[in-house]
Every structure is written in structure tokens, then in C-alpha cells.
């Protein structure tokens, strides 16, 4: 463990600024992660919708039915 008497004011100030900088970077990355998660939710919803449409088309219930049964 470092001897606290050997820490100069300058080193303490640099460490404080280093920690503050890292905290700001963490906030930015956290915001990017939250934004990415929201975007992923939207993409997943769109993807699931397309899968549903694909399945409906496979059952001949889609937008363009193969057979006109009317």
C-alpha cells in the first residue's frame, strides 16, 4: 500500500482529474448503451413483425395469396 505521506498535491490533483475524466466517459458510454438498447428494441419489434408476415405468407394468408378461394 502506498504511503500517503508521499502523495504530493500535484499528484493528488492529477488523480482527481483522471477520476473525473473517467466518470464523464462512463456517463457517455452509459448513455450510448441506453440508446443502443432502445434502438435494439425497435429493431427487434420490426424483425418480429417481418417474421410474422413471412409466416402468414407461408400459410397463404399474406398480402398476395396464391389461391383465390372466393
Gaussian input, Z-matrix of N, CA and C with variables (Angstrom, degrees):
# hf/3-21g

backbone

0 1
 N
 C     1     B1
 C     2     B2     1     A1
 N     3     B3     2     A2     1     D1
 C     4     B4     3     A3     2     D2
 C     5     B5     4     A4     3     D3
 N     6     B6     5     A5     4     D4
 C     7     B7     6     A6     5     D5
 C     8     B8     7     A7     6     D6
 N     9     B9     8     A8     7     D7
 C    10    B10     9     A9     8     D8
 C    11    B11    10    A10     9     D9
 N    12    B12    11    A11    10    D10
 C    13    B13    12    A12    11    D11
 C    14    B14    13    A13    12    D12
 N    15    B15    14    A14    13    D13
 C    16    B16    15    A15    14    D14
 C    17    B17    16    A16    15    D15
 N    18    B18    17    A17    16    D16
 C    19    B19    18    A18    17    D17
 C    20    B20    19    A19    18    D18
 N    21    B21    20    A20    19    D19
 C    22    B22    21    A21    20    D20
 C    23    B23    22    A22    21    D21
 N    24    B24    23    A23    22    D22
 C    25    B25    24    A24    23    D23
 C    26    B26    25    A25    24    D24
 N    27    B27    26    A26    25    D25
 C    28    B28    27    A27    26    D26
 C    29    B29    28    A28    27    D27
 N    30    B30    29    A29    28    D28
 C    31    B31    30    A30    29    D29
 C    32    B32    31    A31    30    D30
 N    33    B33    32    A32    31    D31
 C    34    B34    33    A33    32    D32
 C    35    B35    34    A34    33    D33
 N    36    B36    35    A35    34    D34
 C    37    B37    36    A36    35    D35
 C    38    B38    37    A37    36    D36
 N    39    B39    38    A38    37    D37
 C    40    B40    39    A39    38    D38
 C    41    B41    40    A40    39    D39
 N    42    B42    41    A41    40    D40
 C    43    B43    42    A42    41    D41
 C    44    B44    43    A43    42    D42
 N    45    B45    44    A44    43    D43
 C    46    B46    45    A45    44    D44
 C    47    B47    46    A46    45    D45
 N    48    B48    47    A47    46    D46
 C    49    B49    48    A48    47    D47
 C    50    B50    49    A49    48    D48
 N    51    B51    50    A50    49    D49
 C    52    B52    51    A51    50    D50
 C    53    B53    52    A52    51    D51
 N    54    B54    53    A53    52    D52
 C    55    B55    54    A54    53    D53
 C    56    B56    55    A55    54    D54
 N    57    B57    56    A56    55    D55
 C    58    B58    57    A57    56    D56
 C    59    B59    58    A58    57    D57
 N    60    B60    59    A59    58    D58
 C    61    B61    60    A60    59    D59
 C    62    B62    61    A61    60    D60
 N    63    B63    62    A62    61    D61
 C    64    B64    63    A63    62    D62
 C    65    B65    64    A64    63    D63
 N    66    B66    65    A65    64    D64
 C    67    B67    66    A66    65    D65
 C    68    B68    67    A67    66    D66
 N    69    B69    68    A68    67    D67
 C    70    B70    69    A69    68    D68
 C    71    B71    70    A70    69    D69
 N    72    B72    71    A71    70    D70
 C    73    B73    72    A72    71    D71
 C    74    B74    73    A73    72    D72
 N    75    B75    74    A74    73    D73
 C    76    B76    75    A75    74    D74
 C    77    B77    76    A76    75    D75
 N    78    B78    77    A77    76    D76
 C    79    B79    78    A78    77    D77
 C    80    B80    79    A79    78    D78
 N    81    B81    80    A80    79    D79
 C    82    B82    81    A81    80    D80
 C    83    B83    82    A82    81    D81
 N    84    B84    83    A83    82    D82
 C    85    B85    84    A84    83    D83
 C    86    B86    85    A85    84    D84
 N    87    B87    86    A86    85    D85
 C    88    B88    87    A87    86    D86
 C    89    B89    88    A88    87    D87
 N    90    B90    89    A89    88    D88
 C    91    B91    90    A90    89    D89
 C    92    B92    91    A91    90    D90
 N    93    B93    92    A92    91    D91
 C    94    B94    93    A93    92    D92
 C    95    B95    94    A94    93    D93
 N    96    B96    95    A95    94    D94
 C    97    B97    96    A96    95    D95
 C    98    B98    97    A97    96    D96
 N    99    B99    98    A98    97    D97
 C   100   B100    99    A99    98    D98
 C   101   B101   100   A100    99    D99
 N   102   B102   101   A101   100   D100
 C   103   B103   102   A102   101   D101
 C   104   B104   103   A103   102   D102
 N   105   B105   104   A104   103   D103
 C   106   B106   105   A105   104   D104
 C   107   B107   106   A106   105   D105
 N   108   B108   107   A107   106   D106
 C   109   B109   108   A108   107   D107
 C   110   B110   109   A109   108   D108
 N   111   B111   110   A110   109   D109
 C   112   B112   111   A111   110   D110
 C   113   B113   112   A112   111   D111
 N   114   B114   113   A113   112   D112
 C   115   B115   114   A114   113   D113
 C   116   B116   115   A115   114   D114
 N   117   B117   116   A116   115   D115
 C   118   B118   117   A117   116   D116
 C   119   B119   118   A118   117   D117
 N   120   B120   119   A119   118   D118
 C   121   B121   120   A120   119   D119
 C   122   B122   121   A121   120   D120
 N   123   B123   122   A122   121   D121
 C   124   B124   123   A123   122   D122
 C   125   B125   124   A124   123   D123
 N   126   B126   125   A125   124   D124
 C   127   B127   126   A126   125   D125
 C   128   B128   127   A127   126   D126
 N   129   B129   128   A128   127   D127
 C   130   B130   129   A129   128   D128
 C   131   B131   130   A130   129   D129
 N   132   B132   131   A131   130   D130
 C   133   B133   132   A132   131   D131
 C   134   B134   133   A133   132   D132
 N   135   B135   134   A134   133   D133
 C   136   B136   135   A135   134   D134
 C   137   B137   136   A136   135   D135
 N   138   B138   137   A137   136   D136
 C   139   B139   138   A138   137   D137
 C   140   B140   139   A139   138   D138
 N   141   B141   140   A140   139   D139
 C   142   B142   141   A141   140   D140
 C   143   B143   142   A142   141   D141
 N   144   B144   143   A143   142   D142
 C   145   B145   144   A144   143   D143
 C   146   B146   145   A145   144   D144
 N   147   B147   146   A146   145   D145
 C   148   B148   147   A147   146   D146
 C   149   B149   148   A148   147   D147
 N   150   B150   149   A149   148   D148
 C   151   B151   150   A150   149   D149
 C   152   B152   151   A151   150   D150
 N   153   B153   152   A152   151   D151
 C   154   B154   153   A153   152   D152
 C   155   B155   154   A154   153   D153
 N   156   B156   155   A155   154   D154
 C   157   B157   156   A156   155   D155
 C   158   B158   157   A157   156   D156
 N   159   B159   158   A158   157   D157
 C   160   B160   159   A159   158   D158
 C   161   B161   160   A160   159   D159
 N   162   B162   161   A161   160   D160
 C   163   B163   162   A162   161   D161
 C   164   B164   163   A163   162   D162
 N   165   B165   164   A164   163   D163
 C   166   B166   165   A165   164   D164
 C   167   B167   166   A166   165   D165
 N   168   B168   167   A167   166   D166
 C   169   B169   168   A168   167   D167
 C   170   B170   169   A169   168   D168
 N   171   B171   170   A170   169   D169
 C   172   B172   171   A171   170   D170
 C   173   B173   172   A172   171   D171
 N   174   B174   173   A173   172   D172
 C   175   B175   174   A174   173   D173
 C   176   B176   175   A175   174   D174
 N   177   B177   176   A176   175   D175
 C   178   B178   177   A177   176   D176
 C   179   B179   178   A178   177   D177
 N   180   B180   179   A179   178   D178
 C   181   B181   180   A180   179   D179
 C   182   B182   181   A181   180   D180
 N   183   B183   182   A182   181   D181
 C   184   B184   183   A183   182   D182
 C   185   B185   184   A184   183   D183
 N   186   B186   185   A185   184   D184
 C   187   B187   186   A186   185   D185
 C   188   B188   187   A187   186   D186
 N   189   B189   188   A188   187   D187
 C   190   B190   189   A189   188   D188
 C   191   B191   190   A190   189   D189
 N   192   B192   191   A191   190   D190
 C   193   B193   192   A192   191   D191
 C   194   B194   193   A193   192   D192
 N   195   B195   194   A194   193   D193
 C   196   B196   195   A195   194   D194
 C   197   B197   196   A196   195   D195
 N   198   B198   197   A197   196   D196
 C   199   B199   198   A198   197   D197
 C   200   B200   199   A199   198   D198
 N   201   B201   200   A200   199   D199
 C   202   B202   201   A201   200   D200
 C   203   B203   202   A202   201   D201
 N   204   B204   203   A203   202   D202
 C   205   B205   204   A204   203   D203
 C   206   B206   205   A205   204   D204
 N   207   B207   206   A206   205   D205
 C   208   B208   207   A207   206   D206
 C   209   B209   208   A208   207   D207

   B1=1.4579
   B2=1.5279
   B3=1.3219
   B4=1.4651
   B5=1.5204
   B6=1.2765
   B7=1.4548
   B8=1.5280
   B9=1.3247
   B10=1.4599
   B11=1.5254
   B12=1.3149
   B13=1.4633
   B14=1.5305
   B15=1.3403
   B16=1.4613
   B17=1.5288
   B18=1.3265
   B19=1.4604
   B20=1.5249
   B21=1.3276
   B22=1.4613
   B23=1.5286
   B24=1.3115
   B25=1.4688
   B26=1.5236
   B27=1.3417
   B28=1.4686
   B29=1.5347
   B30=1.3168
   B31=1.4714
   B32=1.5233
   B33=1.3107
   B34=1.4590
   B35=1.5296
   B36=1.3319
   B37=1.4670
   B38=1.5293
   B39=1.3431
   B40=1.4696
   B41=1.5240
   B42=1.3219
   B43=1.4571
   B44=1.5312
   B45=1.3274
   B46=1.4598
   B47=1.5208
   B48=1.3318
   B49=1.4662
   B50=1.5315
   B51=1.3315
   B52=1.4671
   B53=1.5306
   B54=1.3149
   B55=1.4720
   B56=1.5354
   B57=1.3253
   B58=1.4658
   B59=1.5256
   B60=1.3293
   B61=1.4635
   B62=1.5259
   B63=1.3099
   B64=1.4648
   B65=1.5318
   B66=1.3213
   B67=1.4666
   B68=1.5238
   B69=1.3466
   B70=1.4677
   B71=1.5298
   B72=1.3301
   B73=1.4635
   B74=1.5300
   B75=1.3272
   B76=1.4645
   B77=1.5306
   B78=1.3212
   B79=1.4613
   B80=1.5237
   B81=1.3341
   B82=1.4684
   B83=1.5251
   B84=1.3299
   B85=1.4666
   B86=1.5217
   B87=1.3112
   B88=1.4660
   B89=1.5208
   B90=1.3292
   B91=1.4677
   B92=1.5247
   B93=1.3351
   B94=1.4637
   B95=1.5277
   B96=1.3225
   B97=1.4679
   B98=1.5221
   B99=1.3268
   B100=1.4642
   B101=1.5235
   B102=1.3284
   B103=1.4613
   B104=1.5237
   B105=1.3144
   B106=1.4612
   B107=1.5287
   B108=1.3235
   B109=1.4641
   B110=1.5243
   B111=1.3278
   B112=1.4667
   B113=1.5228
   B114=1.3153
   B115=1.4609
   B116=1.5323
   B117=1.3287
   B118=1.4586
   B119=1.5243
   B120=1.3246
   B121=1.4757
   B122=1.5237
   B123=1.3233
   B124=1.4644
   B125=1.5225
   B126=1.3301
   B127=1.4585
   B128=1.5224
   B129=1.3189
   B130=1.4639
   B131=1.5252
   B132=1.3200
   B133=1.4636
   B134=1.5254
   B135=1.3331
   B136=1.4653
   B137=1.5254
   B138=1.3185
   B139=1.4631
   B140=1.5321
   B141=1.3299
   B142=1.4657
   B143=1.5316
   B144=1.3237
   B145=1.4610
   B146=1.5166
   B147=1.3177
   B148=1.4682
   B149=1.5304
   B150=1.3185
   B151=1.4718
   B152=1.5306
   B153=1.3117
   B154=1.4674
   B155=1.5149
   B156=1.3195
   B157=1.4635
   B158=1.5270
   B159=1.3295
   B160=1.4636
   B161=1.5282
   B162=1.3141
   B163=1.4638
   B164=1.5223
   B165=1.3341
   B166=1.4642
   B167=1.5249
   B168=1.3226
   B169=1.4661
   B170=1.5190
   B171=1.3248
   B172=1.4621
   B173=1.5344
   B174=1.3278
   B175=1.4709
   B176=1.5294
   B177=1.3339
   B178=1.4631
   B179=1.5298
   B180=1.3168
   B181=1.4574
   B182=1.5215
   B183=1.3229
   B184=1.4559
   B185=1.5215
   B186=1.3209
   B187=1.4652
   B188=1.5239
   B189=1.3248
   B190=1.4747
   B191=1.5265
   B192=1.3284
   B193=1.4646
   B194=1.5173
   B195=1.3260
   B196=1.4495
   B197=1.5254
   B198=1.2957
   B199=1.4621
   B200=1.5202
   B201=1.3006
   B202=1.4519
   B203=1.5259
   B204=1.3087
   B205=1.4533
   B206=1.5265
   B207=1.2844
   B208=1.4744
   B209=1.4790
   A1=108.90
   A2=117.03
   A3=121.74
   A4=110.52
   A5=114.47
   A6=121.01
   A7=108.11
   A8=118.08
   A9=122.16
   A10=112.59
   A11=118.25
   A12=120.88
   A13=111.07
   A14=118.05
   A15=120.93
   A16=112.96
   A17=118.11
   A18=121.28
   A19=108.69
   A20=115.57
   A21=119.72
   A22=109.14
   A23=114.95
   A24=119.99
   A25=110.36
   A26=115.95
   A27=119.94
   A28=110.47
   A29=116.43
   A30=119.62
   A31=111.21
   A32=116.91
   A33=120.92
   A34=110.37
   A35=116.38
   A36=120.88
   A37=110.43
   A38=116.99
   A39=120.11
   A40=110.87
   A41=116.91
   A42=120.51
   A43=110.45
   A44=116.65
   A45=120.30
   A46=110.51
   A47=117.43
   A48=121.32
   A49=110.97
   A50=116.25
   A51=120.10
   A52=109.65
   A53=117.01
   A54=121.14
   A55=110.50
   A56=117.15
   A57=120.29
   A58=110.90
   A59=116.20
   A60=120.54
   A61=110.80
   A62=116.96
   A63=120.77
   A64=111.35
   A65=117.02
   A66=120.73
   A67=110.98
   A68=117.19
   A69=120.67
   A70=110.42
   A71=116.98
   A72=120.78
   A73=111.03
   A74=116.82
   A75=120.62
   A76=111.51
   A77=116.51
   A78=120.14
   A79=110.44
   A80=116.40
   A81=120.95
   A82=110.21
   A83=117.26
   A84=120.77
   A85=110.72
   A86=117.10
   A87=120.60
   A88=111.55
   A89=116.47
   A90=120.65
   A91=110.71
   A92=117.49
   A93=121.06
   A94=110.86
   A95=116.69
   A96=120.59
   A97=110.07
   A98=117.59
   A99=121.16
   A100=110.67
   A101=116.57
   A102=120.92
   A103=110.51
   A104=116.20
   A105=121.23
   A106=110.71
   A107=116.94
   A108=120.52
   A109=110.72
   A110=117.30
   A111=120.85
   A112=109.77
   A113=116.77
   A114=120.85
   A115=110.40
   A116=116.17
   A117=120.66
   A118=110.79
   A119=117.69
   A120=120.70
   A121=110.16
   A122=116.26
   A123=120.60
   A124=110.97
   A125=116.49
   A126=120.17
   A127=111.53
   A128=116.48
   A129=120.97
   A130=110.32
   A131=117.00
   A132=120.84
   A133=110.17
   A134=117.24
   A135=121.49
   A136=111.02
   A137=116.85
   A138=122.50
   A139=110.48
   A140=115.40
   A141=119.68
   A142=111.32
   A143=116.50
   A144=120.37
   A145=111.93
   A146=116.33
   A147=120.13
   A148=111.34
   A149=116.89
   A150=120.05
   A151=109.53
   A152=117.11
   A153=120.64
   A154=111.97
   A155=116.18
   A156=119.87
   A157=111.18
   A158=116.67
   A159=121.00
   A160=110.15
   A161=116.58
   A162=120.69
   A163=111.28
   A164=116.61
   A165=119.95
   A166=110.46
   A167=117.08
   A168=120.75
   A169=110.34
   A170=117.67
   A171=121.08
   A172=110.85
   A173=116.88
   A174=120.99
   A175=111.11
   A176=116.61
   A177=122.92
   A178=110.98
   A179=116.32
   A180=121.96
   A181=110.66
   A182=116.68
   A183=120.85
   A184=112.58
   A185=114.55
   A186=122.55
   A187=111.91
   A188=117.44
   A189=122.15
   A190=109.17
   A191=117.88
   A192=118.95
   A193=111.83
   A194=115.74
   A195=121.30
   A196=111.39
   A197=115.57
   A198=120.11
   A199=109.76
   A200=116.47
   A201=121.39
   A202=107.64
   A203=115.98
   A204=121.45
   A205=112.37
   A206=118.67
   A207=120.42
   A208=111.80
   D1=138.25
   D2=-177.46
   D3=-68.73
   D4=144.50
   D5=177.43
   D6=-78.31
   D7=119.28
   D8=-175.96
   D9=-62.44
   D10=-22.49
   D11=179.75
   D12=-71.59
   D13=-19.22
   D14=-178.73
   D15=-87.56
   D16=-4.53
   D17=-179.60
   D18=-83.30
   D19=119.73
   D20=178.27
   D21=-85.14
   D22=162.60
   D23=177.19
   D24=-59.90
   D25=-38.19
   D26=-179.42
   D27=-64.21
   D28=-45.16
   D29=179.18
   D30=-64.95
   D31=-39.52
   D32=178.04
   D33=-63.51
   D34=-40.91
   D35=179.08
   D36=-65.81
   D37=-41.88
   D38=178.46
   D39=-63.88
   D40=-40.77
   D41=178.55
   D42=-63.97
   D43=-42.04
   D44=178.00
   D45=-59.55
   D46=-45.58
   D47=-179.56
   D48=-66.62
   D49=-35.87
   D50=176.80
   D51=-62.81
   D52=-46.80
   D53=-179.58
   D54=-64.39
   D55=-41.23
   D56=178.71
   D57=-62.89
   D58=-41.11
   D59=178.52
   D60=-63.94
   D61=-43.83
   D62=178.81
   D63=-63.81
   D64=-38.94
   D65=177.48
   D66=-62.16
   D67=-42.23
   D68=177.90
   D69=-63.30
   D70=-41.17
   D71=178.72
   D72=-64.15
   D73=-38.35
   D74=177.22
   D75=-63.65
   D76=-40.38
   D77=178.20
   D78=-61.98
   D79=-45.46
   D80=179.71
   D81=-61.13
   D82=-47.14
   D83=-179.52
   D84=-64.34
   D85=-38.09
   D86=177.24
   D87=-62.37
   D88=-41.38
   D89=177.05
   D90=-65.25
   D91=-40.20
   D92=178.30
   D93=-64.42
   D94=-39.99
   D95=178.32
   D96=-64.04
   D97=-44.63
   D98=179.53
   D99=-61.47
   D100=-42.70
   D101=178.71
   D102=-64.16
   D103=-42.05
   D104=179.53
   D105=-63.84
   D106=-41.09
   D107=178.62
   D108=-62.53
   D109=-40.86
   D110=179.04
   D111=-65.53
   D112=-42.92
   D113=178.52
   D114=-63.53
   D115=-39.87
   D116=178.33
   D117=-62.67
   D118=-38.47
   D119=176.80
   D120=-60.09
   D121=-44.80
   D122=179.81
   D123=-63.87
   D124=-44.78
   D125=179.02
   D126=-62.80
   D127=-40.98
   D128=179.64
   D129=-64.39
   D130=-40.26
   D131=177.73
   D132=-62.30
   D133=-46.49
   D134=177.77
   D135=-61.38
   D136=-43.29
   D137=179.85
   D138=-61.30
   D139=-47.33
   D140=179.14
   D141=-61.61
   D142=-37.58
   D143=176.85
   D144=-63.14
   D145=-41.98
   D146=177.77
   D147=-65.88
   D148=-39.21
   D149=176.54
   D150=-61.75
   D151=-42.02
   D152=177.77
   D153=-61.16
   D154=-43.11
   D155=178.13
   D156=-65.48
   D157=-38.25
   D158=178.37
   D159=-63.05
   D160=-43.39
   D161=179.59
   D162=-66.10
   D163=-39.99
   D164=177.54
   D165=-63.33
   D166=-41.16
   D167=178.32
   D168=-64.68
   D169=-37.36
   D170=179.51
   D171=-66.45
   D172=-29.40
   D173=177.25
   D174=-87.38
   D175=5.91
   D176=-177.21
   D177=63.93
   D178=35.07
   D179=176.89
   D180=-117.16
   D181=12.86
   D182=-174.50
   D183=-82.00
   D184=-164.93
   D185=-177.20
   D186=-66.01
   D187=-30.57
   D188=-177.02
   D189=-125.73
   D190=83.40
   D191=-179.54
   D192=-63.70
   D193=146.12
   D194=179.03
   D195=-75.54
   D196=-34.83
   D197=-175.11
   D198=-114.20
   D199=132.64
   D200=175.96
   D201=-96.83
   D202=96.79
   D203=-173.59
   D204=-92.99
   D205=14.09
   D206=-178.57
   D207=-94.04

